[in-house]
Every structure is written in C-alpha cells, then in structure tokens.
Amino acid sequence: MTPLIAATVTATALAVLTACGGGGDDSAAKPSGPVTLTFWGWAKGSKDVVDAFNASHENIQVKFEEIPSGTAGGYAKISNAVKAGNAPDLVSIEYSSLPEFVSSGALQDIGDAFTEQDRAKLLPQAVQLTTLGGKSWAVPFDAAPQAFFYRKDLFAKYQVAVPTTWDQFKSAAEKVKKADAKARIATFFPDDPTTFEAMAWQAGAQWFKAENDTWKIDTTDAATTKVASYWQGLLDADLVHKNASFSPEWTGSLKNGTTIGYLGASWGAGVLKGTLPEQSGKWAVAPMPNWNGTPASGMLGGTSFAVTKDSKKKAAAVEFAEWMSTTEAGVKARIASGTSSAFPAATALRPVAKQVFDASYYGGQDIYALFEQSGASIAPGWAWGPTTGTTNTTIKDQFGKIAKGGPGITDAIKAGHDATVAELTKRGLKVEG
C-alpha cells in the first residue's frame, strides 16, 4: 500500500474542509452511565458485530439499522438525516466519500476520542485517508485492494487461462464467448463508477490534486483514457455483460453460469459466498489483471465509521467504532457471520480474519495472502476530491446511457469532469481543469 489522500491533499485546500466541518459535541469524556447509540451501515456482518458488542457491554448498547450502500441511496439517506437533525450517532462512510461529508459539515472531529495510541493500531495509509486538514474524522475499518474472482470450473471447461494482464483478459473474454455464446468473462457496472475509478487508479490516473489553494481536476489523463478506451472496446465487441451491480440480472447470470468472472475487491469474497452458496468450491481468486506485467491495484471501497455532527455521544460512538475495527472480538464477529471477507485496516488482526474466514468456498485457497499482495501493489498518487457525490452521480447517470452509436465511456467521464468543476466553483473553491 502506498501513500494516498493525505499525501496529495494540501493543507490549504483541506483548510476549506476543516472550516466547513461540524463542531458537534466538544466533549469526548467517557460516559458516566448507560448509553444507547444509533448506528447506520451496510457492510456485511454489521448486525452480527452489533449483537456481539451488545452482548459483551453493559454501559453502551447499539441500535443498528441497515441502510442501502452509499451509492445505492445510503449517502442520500445520511445527508438528509443530518439536515433534518435526526441523524444516527455513527454512520458508515467509504473513504472516497468522507471528504464530501466533512466539507458539508455533516461530521464532527473525533481527534480527542480517537487518540494517537488508537490510530497506531491501524494501517497508516488508512488513517491518512480519514485525516483531513490535520483532524481525525473517522475510524478506519478496512482496506479494499482489487481482485479478480472467477469460476475455475468453467475456465477449465472452456480451456481458458486465468489472465494476468489486460491484453490476456481481452483474449480470455473472446475465448469464453466463443466457447459459450451466452457466457461472458465479466460485467461492466453502469451504476457503479467506483469500479471504473478503481481501474483508472490501478492504471496510474490521478483525478484530484490539491495544490496550494486550488483543486486541479484531470479525468482526461493518459491512464484514464487508456482504461476508458479498453472498456469501450470490450462493450462494443460484446465481450462483457452490462448490468447493474448486485441486480437480479447480474446475480441471475452468476447463478446460471453466463457470467463467469467478477472484477471486485477483497470484500467481494464474502459477497459471492453469501450470494451463491450453491457454487461452493467452484470459485477462485486471482490478482487484478495489470497493464504491463507489473502487479498493480486500485482500491475499490473501504469503510470507515464517522460520528455525525449533532451526536452528543461521541466518546461512546468512537469506543464502539474502535471495538469493531481494532479488537479481535470485533473482527471475529464480523467474519464469522460468513458473509464478510473484510481485510482489516488493523494489520495485526489480519491473521484473525484469515483464521475465521471459511475459505472452503474457494477450495481452501489462501485468499488473505492474495489480498496482502494486492494491497501492497496499490498504485500511488490517487486522491479523492470533496465533491465525490457530484462526480459519481453524474458519471453513473451517463454510464446508464451508454449505447452503440450513442454516448460512450469517455463522454460519461467528461460529463463527470464538467459537473465536478462546476460544483467546486459553486462552492467558491479555486479549480483548474
């Protein structure tokens, strides 16, 4: 893993985020009596973690509500609740969206409750992703290096080698289609720009830079152009499906074997296991294909836990968040649920996760060793901007319009670029791009 957002976002630009951040409770004192927290999230295994916490704690109890994932409506729900003054105490926010929530004033600084000693338990790069303007805004939970999940039985049946490069991936896609006219090697997700962004990240793109007091936006760099052209070619040649992620169409194609691969991230191992239990033993995991033979990865997702601005229970909320992220009991409870393959930001707990995760679904493959290798190959230089919602919503809408003879991936990325520049300008920030 490599230096990420904190290495690229300058103090001046982040001062804007800090100035906009919520003040919230200015006391991080430990609660003197029983406290009941409210917590919203969607990460697999969250309910099991809450149940385990409640069973082992008397002074803090947690009421959990599962909400849709962020891009599927979860972030809108959180934002609306904050505006209405009825937000929960603690919320799940992915690293990519944290700067936007901070800049909108939806969260409170947790630095007085989330101490340096606490942060030392976690991957420094993950801590950096949650440290903006010199302040701590969330407790990191996991890292999410990319990975390629594939049906090893069907790859063997079709005599297709597992691709290690993107050139090989295209050749493999052609062989799969030739072997079974209905089958495809993978899916392009029009509803999820983060998958495309992770691939651009892997290729070396850097969409957001903060220099002095200016945000520099560049979504037309050579790396992004290469990735966009590559995936447009796969779509034009009908070598991949185009379905919404986790939709009935996508899941159905996995069930009937017409989709035999999934370009996801470490957390995807648990998702597949929980979604397709009848296919136990048929799947395997490989590193993400790369461009030049050198292992490389972006990061797709990654969860942190943040305290909303009006919560008066910051100390208790952070204590619960830390229990989820930094204790053996917390990690065990989540992984033992059978639906989570989280790759903890607490590096000392990765052996715990590996031990608890039942890898028989993957034929006993040491998938955590693969995640370690992929995590170490995450490409440097990527940073998230403070308007991820605008960027991703625009790209998502445009991805949905992609059609032969119509708008393409490059058009969608350009639209996202223009919308981002307009939003930053609207917020009074200096922007180039």
ROFI-331032 format. One record per residue (C-alpha): x, y, z. Coordinates in steps of 0.02 Angstrom, whole numbers, padded with zeros to 5 digits, always signed. Layout:
residues N
XYZ...
This chain:
residues 433
+00000+00000+00000+00058+00173-00038+00028+00349+00024-00144+00401-00028-00253+00552+00001-00159+00637+00141-00002+00636+00038-00087+00726-00103-00208+00845-00021-00125+01002+00037-00156+01094+00198-00228+01245+00112-00362+01153+00019-00406+01047+00168-00422+01201+00274-00581+01226+00175-00642+01056+00229-00594+01089+00408-00682+01256+00410-00841+01176+00347-00835+01026+00463-00960+01012+00602-00917+01054+00779-01034+00933+00866-01003+00878+01042-00847+00959+01112-00832+00832+01248-00754+00662+01224-00771+00615+01405-00814+00434+01439-01000+00414+01476-01039+00401+01661-01194+00295+01637-01277+00179+01512-01280+00247+01335-01382+00190+01186-01307+00230+01017-01387+00229+00846-01283+00162+00701-01319+00154+00514-01218+00048+00395-01222-00084+00259-01058-00179+00272-01082-00366+00278-01084-00437+00454-01130-00272+00537-01280-00342+00630-01176-00486+00696-01046-00363+00758-01178-00258+00845-01254-00412+00926-01083-00468+00990-01045-00294+01057-01211-00278+01146-01189-00450+01224-01020-00403+01295-01053-00225+01352-01169-00154+01482-01136+00033+01479-01151+00052+01291-01287-00027+01186-01306-00004+00998-01463+00004+00893-01418-00042+00715-01511-00001+00555-01454-00075+00391-01465+00053+00252-01429+00037+00065-01248+00053+00013-01188+00230-00009-01206+00244-00197-01371+00149-00192-01452+00281-00082-01364+00264+00085-01269+00427+00070-01425+00523+00022-01514+00450+00173-01373+00502+00289-01363+00677+00214-01549+00703+00229-01550+00643+00409-01408+00762+00454-01502+00907+00376-01661+00858+00466-01572+00844+00633-01615+00662+00659-01456+00575+00603-01390+00424+00698-01237+00443+00807-01124+00337+00698-01126+00303+00511-01026+00201+00386-00939+00306+00254-00819+00245+00121-00652+00333+00107-00700+00405-00062-00849+00497+00010-00776+00553+00175-00704+00719+00110-00875+00769+00044-00962+00734+00210-00827+00831+00301-00839+00978+00182-01028+00983+00201-01013+00996+00390-01104+00831+00421-00973+00757+00537-00876+00804+00692-00692+00795+00730-00657+00642+00837-00475+00677+00872-00499+00696+01060-00581+00524+01070-00481+00434+00936-00307+00454+01007-00137+00433+00930-00118+00271+01025-00281+00209+00949-00231+00261+00775-00064+00171+00791-00158+00005+00784-00214+00039+00607-00134+00043+00436-00056+00217+00424-00121+00243+00249-00299+00206+00307-00277+00331+00448-00217+00458+00321-00375+00432+00219-00477+00485+00369-00365+00628+00423-00411+00789+00333-00343+00959+00373-00246+00885+00517-00403+00822+00604-00473+00647+00626-00646+00623+00551-00675+00435+00557-00611+00269+00623-00545+00165+00476-00607-00013+00465-00535-00098+00313-00433-00085+00155-00505-00145-00011-00375-00198-00140-00446-00256-00306-00458-00440-00352-00524-00547-00495-00647-00683-00444-00676-00819-00572-00766-00985-00596-00619-01104-00602-00729-01248-00659-00791-01153-00811-00621-01079-00851-00556-01258-00853-00705-01319-00956-00678-01183-01086-00488-01208-01078-00459-01025-01039-00305-00975-00940-00330-00852-00797-00273-00684-00866-00135-00588-00780-00134-00439-00899-00273-00338-00979-00218-00399-01151-00240-00577-01090-00406-00529-01012-00473-00474-01181-00411-00634-01263-00489-00736-01124-00652-00641-01147-00653-00687-01331-00621-00871-01291-00760-00876-01163-00885-00802-01286-00828-00922-01421-00848-01071-01304-01022-01018-01250-01111-00883-01347-01209-00831-01193-01063-00828-01073-00955-00676-01033-00799-00659-00930-00860-00512-00826-00981-00366-00813-00970-00179-00839-01068-00097-00698-01155+00060-00763-01224+00100-00591-01056+00097-00502-00924+00224-00558-00811+00169-00415-00769+00008-00506-00711+00107-00658-00621+00232-00546-00527+00090-00460-00468+00029-00630-00415+00205-00677-00324+00216-00510-00239+00049-00546-00179+00117-00714-00098+00267-00630-00232+00400-00651-00245+00544-00529-00408+00637-00547-00395+00756-00399-00248+00858-00339-00248+00999-00213-00105+01119-00238-00092+01275-00133-00269+01343-00134-00326+01261-00296-00407+01096-00341-00338+01026-00503-00456+00907-00593-00395+00793-00732-00501+00649-00792-00428+00651-00966-00254+00593-00921-00173+00455-01022-00210+00320-00893-00396+00359-00886-00407+00374-01074-00324+00203-01091-00445+00121-00970-00597+00204-01049-00544+00152-01223-00510-00026-01166-00680-00049-01084-00771+00037-01227-00689-00091-01341-00750-00235-01232-00926-00164-01235-00925-00131-01421-00866-00308-01455-00997-00377-01337-00863-00464-01234-00934-00416-01064-01109-00400-00996-01178-00231-00947-01287-00248-00793-01309-00153-00631-01203-00219-00489-01293-00338-00372-01450-00325-00477-01562-00477-00508-01493-00481-00686-01313-00488-00626-01347-00614-00490-01450-00720-00608-01310-00725-00735-01190-00784-00600-01313-00918-00547-01339-00987-00723-01156-00975-00771-01171-00844-00907-01058-00729-00806-00901-00822-00751-00795-00683-00677-00810-00533-00562-00688-00387-00553-00710-00336-00372-00612-00311-00213-00565-00407-00056-00739-00388+00018-00811-00475-00136-00756-00646-00073-00887-00639+00063-01018-00566-00053-01002-00709-00177-01002-00837-00039-01161-00765+00035-01247-00738-00133-01205-00903-00217-01186-01034-00080-01232-01172-00202-01072-01136-00300-00955-01177-00157-00790-01245-00221-00815-01177-00396-00737-01004-00372-00558-00947-00354-00473-00777-00335-00331-00703-00437-00240-00537-00433-00315-00400-00540-00252-00407-00720-00123-00271-00750-00061-00170-00897+00123-00212-00911+00158-00369-00812+00191-00274-00651+00065-00310-00512-00045-00159-00480-00208-00123-00393-00326+00017-00354-00440+00018-00204-00625-00016-00225-00722+00042-00075-00654+00036+00101-00758+00076+00254-00737+00199+00396-00851+00246+00541-00890+00430+00571-00985+00524+00707-01120+00641+00643-01111+00825+00689-01254+00833+00813-01216+00675+00910-01190+00703+01095-01117+00530+01117-00952+00548+01029-00845+00455+01157-00961+00306+01160-00979+00306+00971-00791+00306+00947-00770+00169+01078-00893+00060+00980-00810+00102+00814-00640+00057+00883-00709-00106+00951-00767-00151+00776-00601-00102+00695-00464-00143+00820-00517-00288+00928-00506-00474+00894-00683-00497+00956-00750-00365+00837-00662-00436+00684-00708-00614+00730-00891-00571+00749-00898-00492+00577-00800-00627+00483-00887-00769+00574-01051-00707+00502-00998-00798+00344-01043-00651+00232-00891-00540+00261-00714-00559+00196-00658-00392+00264-00472-00354+00251-00442-00260+00415-00350-00096+00423-00286-00161+00589-00142-00260+00514-00116-00362+00672-00292-00431+00653-00274-00496+00476-00217-00668+00538-00376-00669+00643-00482-00631+00490-00392-00765+00390-00418-00892+00527-00603-00857+00548-00648-00844+00363-00702-01014+00296-00603-01025+00134-00677-01192+00083-00790-01095-00036-00629-01055-00130-00561-01231-00116-00455-01183+00034-00360-01051-00064-00263-00930+00047-00359-00779-00014-00294-00667+00126-00116-00694+00065-00175-00636-00107-00259-00483-00029-00096-00442+00060-00002-00447-00105-00134-00345-00194-00138-00218-00054+00049-00196-00069+00029-00157-00254-00099-00017-00239-00044+00119-00360+00016+00281-00280-00048+00455-00314-00237+00436-00310-00336+00561-00207-00521+00589-00182-00599+00760-00206-00726+00849-00096-00870+00826-00220-00870+00639-00246-01059+00634-00241-01074+00753-00387-00936+00667-00483-01004+00492-00462-01188+00533-00483-01152+00618-00649-01043+00476-00712-01170+00348-00654-01310+00436-00748-01204+00445-00905-01144+00266-00892-01326+00216-00896-01345+00299-01066-01200+00208-01149-01259+00125-01308-01194+00076-01477-01193+00232-01585-01231+00338-01433-01134+00409-01286-00983+00311-01230-00874+00295-01076-00766+00444-01124-00922+00552-01138-00977+00497-00965-00808+00538-00887-00808+00708-00973-00980+00744-00903-00919+00696-00729-00770+00811-00751-00877+00959-00802-01001+00931-00661-00859+00921-00535-00780+01083-00594-00949+01169-00588-00985+01107-00412-00815+01159-00344-00836+01330-00424-01011+01343-00350-00936+01310-00178-00816+01454-00201-00660+01347-00220-00524+01383-00344-00517+01248-00477-00417+01208-00631-00468+01079-00757
